[in-house]
Amino acid sequence: MKASILVVVWALFFNSSAAYAYLDPGTGSLIIQSLIGIIAACMAAVGFYWTKVITVFKKVFKIKGPDNHKLD
């Protein structure tokens, strides 16, 4: 069973011919725009939940902030 799977994988991936595909300049632009959009979305998500992220880091590293010190 394993040998037949290996034969199929070899036949599909390692015994292929040239594709002669064409990538126009718009494809590179699309990829760059997608990466910029993903980075912007991640930054926006972190920005929306910034206080929650900071409190998690404070709990993990046990950092005391100025609000933990009480004055008499």
Residue frames as qw, qx, qy, qz and C-alpha x, y, z in Angstrom:
[[0.000, 0.885, 0.466, 0.000, 0.00, 0.00, 0.00],
 [0.288, -0.823, 0.098, 0.479, 2.76, 2.46, 0.95],
 [0.448, -0.166, 0.587, 0.653, 4.73, 1.60, -2.17],
 [0.264, 0.596, 0.644, 0.401, 1.78, 2.42, -4.43],
 [0.111, -0.951, -0.236, 0.168, 1.30, 5.78, -2.70],
 [0.408, -0.616, 0.336, 0.584, 4.97, 6.58, -3.19],
 [0.420, 0.176, 0.670, 0.586, 4.72, 5.68, -6.88],
 [0.122, 0.820, 0.524, 0.195, 1.73, 7.98, -7.32],
 [0.261, -0.902, -0.008, 0.344, 3.47, 10.84, -5.49],
 [0.462, -0.357, 0.505, 0.636, 6.58, 10.37, -7.57],
 [0.358, 0.415, 0.681, 0.485, 4.58, 10.26, -10.80],
 [0.027, 0.901, 0.425, 0.079, 2.67, 13.44, -9.98],
 [0.249, -0.947, 0.048, 0.196, 5.37, 15.65, -8.51],
 [0.450, -0.599, 0.508, 0.425, 8.76, 14.50, -9.68],
 [0.454, 0.119, 0.734, 0.491, 7.99, 13.42, -13.23],
 [0.290, 0.821, 0.380, -0.312, 6.42, 16.62, -14.51],
 [0.555, 0.377, 0.320, 0.669, 7.14, 18.60, -17.64],
 [0.160, -0.093, -0.061, 0.981, 7.54, 22.34, -18.14],
 [0.186, 0.654, 0.648, -0.343, 4.36, 24.38, -17.75],
 [0.267, 0.262, 0.369, 0.851, 5.30, 27.33, -20.01],
 [0.140, -0.801, -0.562, 0.151, 3.12, 29.56, -17.84],
 [0.259, 0.499, 0.065, 0.824, 3.00, 33.33, -18.20],
 [0.333, -0.673, -0.482, 0.452, 2.86, 35.69, -15.24],
 [0.247, 0.752, 0.204, 0.576, 2.07, 39.23, -16.27],
 [0.229, 0.298, -0.380, 0.845, 3.22, 42.29, -14.30],
 [0.531, -0.465, -0.064, -0.706, -0.20, 42.58, -12.68],
 [0.860, -0.253, -0.444, 0.019, 0.40, 39.30, -10.86],
 [0.537, 0.066, -0.426, 0.725, 3.38, 40.73, -8.99],
 [0.167, -0.349, 0.094, -0.917, 1.34, 43.79, -8.09],
 [0.745, -0.383, -0.314, -0.447, -1.47, 41.56, -6.81],
 [0.791, -0.159, -0.486, 0.335, 0.94, 39.61, -4.61],
 [0.297, 0.164, -0.324, 0.883, 2.46, 42.80, -3.17],
 [0.402, -0.382, -0.060, -0.830, -0.98, 44.29, -2.49],
 [0.817, -0.333, -0.433, -0.183, -2.06, 41.09, -0.77],
 [0.659, -0.068, -0.473, 0.581, 0.99, 41.11, 1.49],
 [0.037, 0.245, -0.191, 0.950, 0.44, 44.77, 2.37],
 [0.599, -0.388, -0.241, -0.658, -3.22, 44.06, 3.13],
 [0.816, -0.268, -0.501, 0.108, -2.35, 41.13, 5.37],
 [0.463, 0.031, -0.401, 0.790, 0.19, 43.22, 7.27],
 [0.199, -0.310, 0.026, -0.929, -2.30, 46.09, 7.65],
 [0.728, -0.386, -0.378, -0.422, -5.02, 43.73, 8.89],
 [0.743, -0.195, -0.511, 0.386, -2.66, 42.23, 11.48],
 [0.243, 0.122, -0.282, 0.920, -1.64, 45.68, 12.67],
 [0.429, -0.367, -0.149, -0.812, -5.29, 46.76, 12.91],
 [0.791, -0.348, -0.487, -0.126, -6.18, 43.63, 14.91],
 [0.596, -0.121, -0.455, 0.650, -3.34, 44.29, 17.33],
 [0.017, 0.242, -0.089, 0.966, -4.37, 47.94, 17.55],
 [0.581, -0.431, -0.320, -0.612, -7.97, 47.07, 18.42],
 [0.862, -0.423, -0.278, -0.025, -6.94, 44.68, 21.15],
 [0.401, 0.582, -0.446, 0.550, -3.81, 46.50, 22.34],
 [0.400, -0.559, 0.425, -0.589, -4.87, 46.81, 25.99],
 [0.959, -0.149, 0.106, -0.219, -5.75, 43.12, 26.15],
 [0.820, 0.385, -0.295, 0.305, -2.41, 42.20, 24.61],
 [0.118, 0.628, -0.470, 0.609, -0.56, 44.38, 27.14],
 [0.661, -0.454, 0.338, -0.492, -2.42, 42.87, 30.10],
 [0.996, 0.053, -0.069, -0.011, -1.61, 39.35, 28.88],
 [0.623, 0.483, -0.383, 0.481, 2.09, 40.24, 28.63],
 [0.205, -0.617, 0.425, -0.630, 1.99, 41.85, 32.08],
 [0.869, -0.300, 0.201, -0.338, 0.44, 38.70, 33.54],
 [0.944, 0.229, -0.177, 0.160, 2.89, 36.40, 31.77],
 [0.559, 0.410, -0.354, 0.627, 6.00, 38.38, 32.75],
 [0.516, -0.656, -0.468, 0.291, 4.54, 39.63, 36.08],
 [0.299, 0.284, -0.009, 0.911, 5.23, 43.28, 35.33],
 [0.159, -0.684, -0.565, 0.433, 3.85, 45.75, 37.86],
 [0.226, 0.630, 0.306, 0.677, 2.48, 48.95, 36.42],
 [0.052, 0.260, -0.299, 0.917, 2.07, 52.33, 38.10],
 [0.604, -0.384, -0.189, -0.672, -1.54, 51.45, 39.05],
 [0.809, -0.210, -0.542, 0.084, -0.36, 48.60, 41.33],
 [0.407, 0.036, -0.462, 0.787, 1.45, 50.98, 43.73],
 [0.297, -0.808, -0.475, -0.181, -0.81, 52.48, 46.37],
 [0.205, 0.437, -0.304, 0.821, -0.02, 55.72, 48.08],
 [0.375, -0.495, -0.701, 0.350, -0.86, 56.21, 51.78]]
